[in-house]
């Protein structure tokens, strides 16, 4: 009977709630609280983070470094990269016509980047990839060459 009375008093006096709140408030010391002011201050990203893809261009000639070898598309386990090319009759070289990359299915494994012999495809450290439509997640050659344009927030 004494244990039943003790349980009833614990429920009435909310002993378990008070114990839980004491644990919560014990760890709320201002020195231990860490808040990032995200839109105004960019967080530091790990050095090996793989984010948004970029198709690199030669800064001198402004031509893409992609030689349309299609190795990135073959290496991709999700088959989300589509590379099409035409052969130039004068130089007899393949020239890139279209390059599409579907970010909605990408798992950012980096296999496409590793397979590229000319380092044309690169996974950058940009992480803001939100879109309101699925079509916005399919990046074409122009978008990939520009790279993601981060939004600037101002007060």
C-alpha positions as CSV (number, residue, x, y, z in Angstrom):
1,X,0.0,0.0,0.0
2,X,2.9,2.4,0.7
3,X,4.3,1.9,-2.9
4,X,0.8,2.7,-4.3
5,X,0.6,5.9,-2.3
6,X,4.2,6.8,-3.4
7,X,3.2,6.4,-7.1
8,X,0.1,8.5,-6.6
9,X,2.1,11.3,-5.0
10,X,4.7,11.2,-7.8
11,X,2.0,11.6,-10.3
12,X,0.2,14.4,-8.5
13,X,3.4,16.3,-7.8
14,X,4.8,15.7,-11.4
15,X,8.1,14.4,-10.1
16,X,9.1,12.8,-13.4
17,X,8.4,16.0,-15.3
18,X,10.5,18.0,-12.9
19,X,13.4,15.6,-13.2
20,X,13.2,15.8,-17.0
21,X,13.1,19.6,-16.9
22,X,16.1,19.7,-14.6
23,X,18.1,17.7,-17.1
24,X,17.0,20.0,-19.9
25,X,17.8,23.2,-18.1
26,X,21.2,21.8,-16.9
27,X,22.4,21.7,-20.5
28,X,21.0,25.1,-21.5
29,X,24.0,27.1,-20.3
30,X,24.7,29.9,-22.8
31,X,28.3,28.8,-23.4
32,X,27.0,25.5,-24.8
33,X,24.4,26.9,-27.1
34,X,25.5,27.2,-30.8
35,X,23.4,29.0,-33.4
36,X,24.3,29.7,-37.0
37,X,22.9,32.8,-38.5
38,X,22.4,30.8,-41.7
39,X,21.2,33.1,-44.5
40,X,23.5,35.9,-43.5
41,X,26.5,33.9,-42.6
42,X,27.5,30.9,-44.8
43,X,28.3,27.8,-42.8
44,X,31.7,26.2,-43.2
45,X,31.4,23.0,-45.3
46,X,33.8,20.0,-44.9
47,X,36.7,20.0,-47.3
48,X,35.6,16.8,-49.0
49,X,31.9,17.6,-49.2
50,X,30.4,16.8,-52.6
51,X,27.6,19.1,-53.6
52,X,26.3,20.8,-56.8
53,X,28.0,19.7,-60.1
54,X,29.8,22.0,-62.4
55,X,31.0,21.6,-65.9
56,X,34.4,23.3,-66.1
57,X,35.4,25.5,-69.0
58,X,38.8,26.7,-70.1
59,X,39.2,30.2,-68.9
60,X,41.4,31.3,-71.9
61,X,39.1,30.0,-74.7
62,X,35.8,29.8,-72.8
63,X,35.3,26.3,-74.3
64,X,34.1,23.4,-72.2
65,X,36.7,20.9,-71.0
66,X,34.3,18.0,-71.8
67,X,35.5,15.9,-74.7
68,X,32.1,14.0,-74.9
69,X,33.7,10.7,-74.0
70,X,30.5,9.6,-72.1
71,X,32.6,8.0,-69.3
72,X,30.7,10.0,-66.6
73,X,27.4,8.7,-67.9
74,X,28.7,5.1,-67.9
75,X,30.1,5.5,-64.3
76,X,26.9,6.9,-62.9
77,X,25.0,4.2,-61.0
78,X,21.8,6.1,-61.3
79,X,22.1,6.8,-65.1
80,X,21.2,10.4,-64.7
81,X,23.8,12.0,-67.0
82,X,23.0,12.3,-70.7
83,X,25.8,13.3,-73.0
84,X,25.2,13.8,-76.8
85,X,27.8,14.9,-79.3
86,X,28.4,15.4,-83.0
87,X,31.6,14.8,-84.9
88,X,33.1,17.9,-86.5
89,X,33.9,17.0,-90.1
90,X,36.9,19.4,-90.3
91,X,38.7,18.5,-87.1
92,X,37.3,14.9,-86.9
93,X,36.8,15.4,-83.2
94,X,33.6,14.8,-81.2
95,X,32.0,18.0,-80.0
96,X,29.6,18.2,-77.1
97,X,26.1,19.3,-78.1
98,X,24.0,18.6,-75.0
99,X,24.8,17.6,-71.4
100,X,22.0,17.1,-68.9
101,X,22.4,16.2,-65.2
102,X,19.3,15.2,-63.2
103,X,20.0,16.4,-59.6
104,X,16.7,15.0,-58.3
105,X,18.1,11.5,-58.5
106,X,21.8,12.2,-57.8
107,X,23.3,10.7,-54.6
108,X,26.5,12.7,-54.9
109,X,28.7,9.7,-54.9
110,X,31.4,11.3,-57.0
111,X,31.9,8.4,-59.4
112,X,31.2,10.7,-62.4
113,X,33.8,13.1,-61.3
114,X,36.4,10.3,-60.8
115,X,35.7,8.9,-64.3
116,X,36.2,12.1,-66.1
117,X,39.7,12.0,-67.8
118,X,39.8,15.8,-68.4
119,X,38.4,17.0,-65.0
120,X,35.6,18.6,-66.8
121,X,32.9,17.5,-64.3
122,X,33.3,18.5,-60.7
123,X,31.2,18.3,-57.6
124,X,31.5,21.6,-55.9
125,X,30.9,22.6,-52.2
126,X,27.7,24.4,-53.0
127,X,24.8,22.9,-51.0
128,X,21.8,25.1,-51.8
129,X,20.0,22.9,-54.4
130,X,16.3,23.5,-53.5
131,X,13.9,23.8,-56.3
132,X,10.1,24.2,-56.5
133,X,9.7,22.0,-59.5
134,X,11.2,18.8,-60.7
135,X,12.2,20.4,-64.0
136,X,14.4,22.8,-62.0
137,X,16.5,19.9,-60.8
138,X,17.4,18.9,-64.3
139,X,20.4,21.0,-65.2
140,X,21.5,21.6,-68.8
141,X,24.9,22.4,-70.2
142,X,24.5,26.1,-69.7
143,X,23.5,25.8,-66.1
144,X,26.3,23.4,-65.4
145,X,28.9,25.6,-66.9
146,X,27.7,28.7,-64.9
147,X,27.6,26.6,-61.7
148,X,25.0,27.2,-59.0
149,X,24.4,30.8,-58.2
150,X,24.0,31.2,-54.5
151,X,21.3,33.5,-53.2
152,X,22.5,36.6,-51.4
153,X,20.5,37.5,-48.4
154,X,20.6,41.1,-47.0
155,X,19.1,42.6,-43.9
